[in-house]
């Protein structure tokens, strides 16, 4: 499939936007990070960085800290909280998603 066909097909997909809301430490970033992980929408380099960063900076003990997929600011990683809104985009064969 050439790039034009791919883009034409992608434009026809339905778009679903959703967000998470909750109090501090409710697990919003962890939920979105886990969704991206479980949907297999991460590249190999992202997975490698997630495993490395989880060991070095994670707040989930020995487990993978999925929130690190969204928490990119140094202050967020140091404090273990999300400070800024993070948007993530991905698509499946049927639908495009924007997560905030």
C-alpha positions as CSV (number, residue, x, y, z in Angstrom):
1,X,0.0,0.0,0.0
2,X,1.4,3.4,-0.9
3,X,1.4,6.4,1.4
4,X,-1.5,8.1,-0.4
5,X,-3.8,5.0,-0.1
6,X,-2.8,4.6,3.6
7,X,-3.6,8.3,4.3
8,X,-6.9,8.1,2.4
9,X,-7.9,5.0,4.4
10,X,-6.8,6.6,7.7
11,X,-9.0,9.7,7.0
12,X,-12.1,7.5,6.7
13,X,-11.7,6.0,10.2
14,X,-13.9,7.2,13.0
15,X,-12.2,9.3,15.6
16,X,-12.8,8.7,19.3
17,X,-11.6,11.3,21.8
18,X,-11.6,10.5,25.5
19,X,-10.0,11.7,28.7
20,X,-9.5,10.7,32.2
21,X,-10.4,12.8,35.3
22,X,-9.7,12.2,38.9
23,X,-7.9,13.3,42.0
24,X,-4.1,13.2,42.5
25,X,-2.8,9.6,42.7
26,X,-6.0,8.0,41.3
27,X,-4.0,6.3,38.5
28,X,-5.0,8.3,35.5
29,X,-1.6,8.2,33.8
30,X,-1.1,4.6,34.8
31,X,-4.4,3.6,33.2
32,X,-3.6,5.3,29.9
33,X,-0.1,3.9,29.9
34,X,-1.5,0.4,30.5
35,X,-4.0,0.9,27.8
36,X,-1.3,1.8,25.3
37,X,0.8,-1.1,26.5
38,X,-2.0,-3.7,26.3
39,X,-3.1,-2.5,22.9
40,X,0.4,-3.1,21.6
41,X,0.7,0.5,20.3
42,X,4.2,1.1,21.6
43,X,7.4,0.9,19.6
44,X,10.2,-1.4,20.7
45,X,12.4,1.7,21.7
46,X,9.5,3.0,23.8
47,X,9.2,-0.4,25.5
48,X,12.9,-0.5,26.2
49,X,12.9,3.0,27.6
50,X,9.9,2.2,29.7
51,X,11.6,-0.8,31.2
52,X,14.8,1.1,31.8
53,X,13.1,4.2,33.3
54,X,10.8,2.0,35.5
55,X,13.9,0.5,37.1
56,X,15.6,3.9,37.5
57,X,12.7,6.3,38.2
58,X,9.6,4.3,38.6
59,X,7.3,4.5,41.6
60,X,5.8,1.0,41.1
61,X,8.5,-1.0,42.9
62,X,9.9,-3.8,40.7
63,X,6.9,-3.5,38.3
64,X,6.7,-1.5,35.1
65,X,5.6,2.0,35.9
66,X,3.1,2.7,33.0
67,X,2.6,6.3,34.1
68,X,6.1,7.0,32.8
69,X,4.7,6.7,29.2
70,X,2.9,10.0,29.9
71,X,5.0,11.7,32.5
72,X,7.7,13.3,30.5
73,X,8.6,16.3,32.6
74,X,11.5,15.9,35.0
75,X,9.4,17.2,37.9
76,X,6.7,14.7,37.1
77,X,9.1,11.8,37.2
78,X,10.8,13.0,40.4
79,X,7.6,13.6,42.3
80,X,5.7,10.7,40.8
81,X,2.7,12.9,39.8
82,X,1.4,14.3,36.5
83,X,1.6,18.0,36.2
84,X,0.8,18.7,32.6
85,X,-1.8,17.3,30.3
86,X,-0.5,14.6,28.0
87,X,-2.1,13.7,24.7
88,X,-1.5,10.4,23.0
89,X,-2.6,9.4,19.6
90,X,-3.0,5.9,18.1
91,X,-5.2,4.0,15.8
92,X,-6.5,0.5,15.1
93,X,-7.7,-0.9,11.8
94,X,-11.1,0.5,12.6
95,X,-10.7,3.7,14.6
96,X,-8.4,6.6,15.5
97,X,-8.0,7.6,19.2
98,X,-6.9,10.8,21.0
99,X,-6.4,10.3,24.7
100,X,-6.0,13.2,27.1
